[in-house]
Amino acid sequence: MCWDQWYPEAARIAALGGPLILFYPTAIGWHPAEKEQYGVAQHEAWKTIQRAHAIANGVYVAAVNRVGFEGPPERGLEFWGASFVADPFGQVIAEASHDTEEILVAECDPARAEDVRRNWPFLRDRRIDAYSPILNRFLD
């Protein structure tokens, strides 16, 4: 699901199956030539989309990423680590560092998910009759 973690429709489909937590195993990082210019923005975009999945679907999201460097120094990939867990309101409740292999433990309270889903009923209030265009790659 590494690439699917960027697609809101994939998170929605998974959430409709009823889980209280979505796990996104990831292998994502910086190319050495891009890190200085784009590194912070790229990492923040990844973190933001995962938090958005949690909010839009009323679920916990565990975004798991590796650390370390792979490949030749000039064109390899520095994995940015920073695995985290976001609650159903998108708040980060546990986060690992960028450069150390770690194990995160986070309490995921099912009552918290139910409370958020009740107060922000995004799954209930979907307009499924209006979503058929998403089945097309492009709209004419």
N, C-alpha and C positions, 0 to 999 in steps of 0.2 A: 504493500500500500504506500510505499514511499512517494511515488509521483502523485498518486490519488489524493494525498493529503492537501494538495493545493486546490482541489475542486469542491466547492460547496455542495454540489449535487451528490457527490460521493459520500460526503459526511451525512447528508440528509437521508439518503437511502440506508446507510448503515444504522443511523439513529432510529429510523422507522421500525427496525427489527426489535427494538426494545432494550438495548443495552443501556447501562447507566454510565459506561465509560468507553471511549474510543481510544485504541492504542495505535499510534503511528510510528512504527519503527522506521528510522531514517538514516540515510548516509548522505549528509549534505554538508557542504563547507565552502571554503574560499579557494579560488585559484590564486597563487602567489601574486600575479600581476594585477589582480583586481582588489585584493584585500584592503589596501590603504584607501582607495577611492570609494569603493562600494561596500566594504565589509559590514559596517554598522547598519547601513540601510538594508542590505540583504538579510542579515540576521533578524532585524526588527520586522521585516515583511513576513518572514517565516513564523515568527512568534505571534504576530498579529493575526495571521490567517488561522492558526490553531486555536487561539483564544476566541476568534469569531465563530469557529465551528462549535465550541463549547456553548457560547451564548445562543446562537441560532437554533441549537438543538436541545438545549437543556441537559447537557451531559458533561461529565468530566472528560477531559482530553489529556492523555499521556503522550507527549511528543518525546520520543526517545532517539537520541543521536549519539554517534560514536565520537571519540576524540582521536587525535593522532594525525600523522601525515602519511600519505600513500603516493608513490610515484616519484619521478625525478624532481629534484628541487625546483627547477625552472618551470615545470608544467604539471606538477602533481596537484594534490588536493589536500588542504589542511581542514580536517573535519572540525567543526566549531563546537562540538559537544553541546553544553547548555541544555541538556534534557530538562523537561519541566512537566508539571502537572497543573492544569487549570481547572477551576471548579466550574459548575454550570452557569455562573455569572461572569466567567472569563477571567476571574482573579487567579493569579499564579500563587499556588499554595506550597509549591516545592520547586526548587531549581538547582541544577548542578552547575559546576564551573565549566569554563570553555576548554580547559586543558588537562583535567584530571579525571581518570576513570573513577566513577562513583556509583553507588547504589542509592536511589531515592526511595524514600518511604513516605507516603502521603495518605492521610485518612480521607476516604471518599464516602461521605455520609449519604446514603440513599434518600434520606429525608430532605437533604439540601436540594437534590435534583428534583424531587417532587414539588418542593416549595417554589423553586424557580419556574418549573413548567406550569404550575398553577397560576402564578402571577404574570408570566410572560408566555401565553399559550400559543407559541409560534407553530407547533406541530398541529394543534387542534384547528387553528384558524387559517390553515393553508387554503389557497384557491386552486385546488387541483384541476378544476375545469379550465383554467387559464394557462396551464403549464405545458401543453403539448408542443409548442415551438422548441422547447429545449431538446426534443428528440432529433432535431435537424442540426447539422454541423454549422450551417449558415442560414440566415433568413434572407429571402429574396425580396 
